[in-house]
Amino acid sequence: MKKVSKKPPVEPEKLIAERVNGWVAMMGFWAAIGAYLTTGQIIPGIV
């Protein structure tokens, strides 16, 4: 006999929060790439 496990439903607010978190992380990644390409430093102003 197979075990049937029911997963609790995921709250829509958590799905939205995770998606927004991913977008912000990607913007930070591209900001770091842009800063490195334009200034040569990951964090401009810090040696």
C-alpha positions in Angstrom: 0.0 0.0 0.0 1.3 3.4 -0.9 1.7 6.2 1.6 -0.2 9.3 0.5 1.2 12.5 1.9 -0.8 15.6 1.6 1.1 18.8 1.3 -0.4 21.9 2.9 -1.5 24.5 0.4 1.0 27.3 -0.2 -0.2 30.7 0.8 -0.4 33.1 -2.2 1.3 35.9 -0.1 4.4 33.7 0.2 4.5 33.0 -3.5 4.4 36.7 -4.2 7.0 37.5 -1.6 9.4 34.9 -3.1 8.9 36.2 -6.6 9.6 39.8 -5.5 12.6 38.6 -3.5 14.0 37.0 -6.7 13.5 40.1 -8.7 15.3 42.3 -6.1 18.1 39.8 -6.0 18.5 39.9 -9.8 18.5 43.7 -9.7 21.3 43.6 -7.1 23.3 41.1 -9.2 23.0 43.3 -12.3 23.8 46.4 -10.2 27.0 44.7 -9.0 28.0 43.7 -12.5 27.3 47.3 -13.8 29.4 48.8 -11.0 32.2 46.4 -11.7 32.2 47.2 -15.4 32.1 50.9 -15.0 34.4 51.4 -12.0 36.4 48.1 -11.7 35.2 47.7 -8.1 32.4 45.6 -6.7 31.5 48.3 -4.2 32.6 51.7 -5.5 34.5 53.8 -3.0 35.9 50.8 -1.1 39.4 49.7 -2.1 
